Amino acid sequence: GSLHSMHDRLGFALMLAWLLGLALAWKWELAGGTLMLMAILTQAFFINPRVLDSLGMLPPITAVLFLFCWWLGRQSSQAQSL
C-alpha cells in the first residue's frame, strides 16, 4: 500500500542523505560525518534495522572515523596555539 511506498521513499531519502554526508565529509569532516551518522542511525532505528547487517556497518564506521579525524584536527590546532 501507500504506507510501504512511503517507507521506501523515506529509506531512499535517508540513503541519499548519508551519501551526501560522505561527499561533504571529504571537505568538512564534522558536517559530513554528522549528517552521515544521523541519517544511517535514523534509517536503522525507524525504517529498517537490517541496514546495519554485515557490510551495512561500513557507513556508520566511516562517519565515526570522519568525526574522529575532525576531533584530532581540533586537538592538534589547540596544541599548536599553546
CYANA upper distance limits for C-alpha pairs under 8 A (distance plus 0.5 A):
  1 GLY  CA      5 SER  CA      7.22
  2 SER  CA      6 MET  CA      6.55
  3 LEU  CA      7 HIS  CA      6.70
  4 HIS  CA      8 ASP  CA      6.72
  5 SER  CA      9 ARG  CA      6.56
  6 MET  CA     10 LEU  CA      6.62
  7 HIS  CA     11 GLY  CA      6.58
  7 HIS  CA     47 ILE  CA      7.23
  8 ASP  CA     12 PHE  CA      6.60
  9 ARG  CA     13 ALA  CA      6.60
 10 LEU  CA     14 LEU  CA      6.66
 10 LEU  CA     47 ILE  CA      8.36
 11 GLY  CA     15 MET  CA      6.69
 11 GLY  CA     43 GLN  CA      6.73
 11 GLY  CA     47 ILE  CA      6.85
 11 GLY  CA     48 ASN  CA      8.46
 12 PHE  CA     16 LEU  CA      6.73
 13 ALA  CA     17 ALA  CA      6.68
 14 LEU  CA     18 TRP  CA      6.83
 14 LEU  CA     39 ALA  CA      5.84
 14 LEU  CA     40 ILE  CA      7.42
 14 LEU  CA     42 THR  CA      8.24
 14 LEU  CA     43 GLN  CA      6.90
 15 MET  CA     19 LEU  CA      6.76
 15 MET  CA     39 ALA  CA      7.63
 15 MET  CA     40 ILE  CA      7.66
 15 MET  CA     43 GLN  CA      8.40
 16 LEU  CA     20 LEU  CA      6.55
 17 ALA  CA     21 GLY  CA      6.59
 17 ALA  CA     35 LEU  CA      7.49
 17 ALA  CA     36 MET  CA      7.20
 17 ALA  CA     39 ALA  CA      6.61
 18 TRP  CA     22 LEU  CA      6.64
 18 TRP  CA     35 LEU  CA      6.83
 18 TRP  CA     36 MET  CA      4.55
 18 TRP  CA     37 LEU  CA      7.68
 18 TRP  CA     39 ALA  CA      6.02
 18 TRP  CA     40 ILE  CA      6.85
 18 TRP  CA     59 PRO  CA      8.30
 19 LEU  CA     23 ALA  CA      6.91
 19 LEU  CA     36 MET  CA      7.52
 20 LEU  CA     24 LEU  CA      6.65
 20 LEU  CA     32 GLY  CA      7.96
 20 LEU  CA     36 MET  CA      8.02
 21 GLY  CA     25 ALA  CA      6.43
 21 GLY  CA     31 ALA  CA      7.82
 21 GLY  CA     32 GLY  CA      4.52
 21 GLY  CA     33 GLY  CA      6.62
 21 GLY  CA     34 THR  CA      7.96
 21 GLY  CA     35 LEU  CA      5.62
 21 GLY  CA     36 MET  CA      5.10
 22 LEU  CA     26 TRP  CA      7.42
 22 LEU  CA     32 GLY  CA      6.32
 22 LEU  CA     33 GLY  CA      7.40
 22 LEU  CA     36 MET  CA      6.82
 22 LEU  CA     63 ALA  CA      8.01
 23 ALA  CA     27 LYS  CA      8.33
 23 ALA  CA     32 GLY  CA      7.54
 24 LEU  CA     28 TRP  CA      6.29
 24 LEU  CA     29 GLU  CA      7.74
 24 LEU  CA     31 ALA  CA      7.49
 24 LEU  CA     32 GLY  CA      5.11
 24 LEU  CA     33 GLY  CA      8.48
 25 ALA  CA     29 GLU  CA      4.70
 25 ALA  CA     30 LEU  CA      7.42
 25 ALA  CA     31 ALA  CA      7.09
 25 ALA  CA     32 GLY  CA      4.40
 25 ALA  CA     33 GLY  CA      6.18
 25 ALA  CA     66 PHE  CA      7.18
 26 TRP  CA     32 GLY  CA      8.15
 28 TRP  CA     32 GLY  CA      6.49
 29 GLU  CA     33 GLY  CA      6.06
 29 GLU  CA     66 PHE  CA      5.75
 29 GLU  CA     67 LEU  CA      6.48
 29 GLU  CA     69 CYS  CA      7.65
 29 GLU  CA     70 TRP  CA      6.00
 30 LEU  CA     34 THR  CA      6.42
 30 LEU  CA     66 PHE  CA      7.61
 30 LEU  CA     67 LEU  CA      6.12
 30 LEU  CA     70 TRP  CA      6.47
 31 ALA  CA     35 LEU  CA      6.64
 32 GLY  CA     36 MET  CA      6.49
 32 GLY  CA     63 ALA  CA      8.16
 32 GLY  CA     66 PHE  CA      8.37
 33 GLY  CA     37 LEU  CA      6.51
 33 GLY  CA     62 THR  CA      8.34
 33 GLY  CA     63 ALA  CA      4.94
 33 GLY  CA     64 VAL  CA      7.16
 33 GLY  CA     66 PHE  CA      5.96
 33 GLY  CA     67 LEU  CA      6.07
 34 THR  CA     38 MET  CA      6.50
 34 THR  CA     63 ALA  CA      7.51
 34 THR  CA     67 LEU  CA      7.80
 35 LEU  CA     39 ALA  CA      6.54
 36 MET  CA     40 ILE  CA      6.68
 36 MET  CA     59 PRO  CA      7.94
 36 MET  CA     60 PRO  CA      7.70
 36 MET  CA     63 ALA  CA      6.39
 37 LEU  CA     41 LEU  CA      6.51
 37 LEU  CA     59 PRO  CA      8.21
 37 LEU  CA     60 PRO  CA      6.07
 37 LEU  CA     63 ALA  CA      6.09
 37 LEU  CA     64 VAL  CA      7.81
 38 MET  CA     42 THR  CA      6.44
 39 ALA  CA     43 GLN  CA      6.63
 40 ILE  CA     44 ALA  CA      6.59
 40 ILE  CA     59 PRO  CA      7.87
 40 ILE  CA     60 PRO  CA      7.16
 41 LEU  CA     45 PHE  CA      6.50
 41 LEU  CA     60 PRO  CA      8.33
 42 THR  CA     46 PHE  CA      6.26
 42 THR  CA     47 ILE  CA      7.85
 43 GLN  CA     47 ILE  CA      5.41
 43 GLN  CA     48 ASN  CA      6.53
 43 GLN  CA     49 PRO  CA      7.79
 43 GLN  CA     51 VAL  CA      7.94
 44 ALA  CA     48 ASN  CA      5.61
 44 ALA  CA     49 PRO  CA      4.71
 44 ALA  CA     50 ARG  CA      7.49
 44 ALA  CA     51 VAL  CA      6.39
 44 ALA  CA     52 LEU  CA      7.16
 45 PHE  CA     49 PRO  CA      6.34
 49 PRO  CA     53 ASP  CA      8.45
 51 VAL  CA     56 GLY  CA      6.00
 51 VAL  CA     57 MET  CA      8.49
 52 LEU  CA     56 GLY  CA      4.74
 52 LEU  CA     57 MET  CA      5.48
 53 ASP  CA     57 MET  CA      6.97
 57 MET  CA     61 ILE  CA      6.73
 58 LEU  CA     62 THR  CA      6.44
 59 PRO  CA     63 ALA  CA      6.64
 60 PRO  CA     64 VAL  CA      6.65
 61 ILE  CA     65 LEU  CA      6.69
 62 THR  CA     66 PHE  CA      6.76
 63 ALA  CA     67 LEU  CA      6.80
 64 VAL  CA     68 PHE  CA      6.58
 65 LEU  CA     69 CYS  CA      6.63
 66 PHE  CA     70 TRP  CA      6.74
 67 LEU  CA     71 TRP  CA      6.69
 68 PHE  CA     72 LEU  CA      6.61
 69 CYS  CA     73 GLY  CA      6.66
 70 TRP  CA     74 ARG  CA      6.88
 71 TRP  CA     75 GLN  CA      6.77
 72 LEU  CA     76 SER  CA      6.72
 73 GLY  CA     77 SER  CA      6.69
 74 ARG  CA     78 GLN  CA      6.59
 75 GLN  CA     79 ALA  CA      6.65
 76 SER  CA     80 GLN  CA      6.70
 77 SER  CA     81 SER  CA      6.81
 78 GLN  CA     82 LEU  CA      7.15
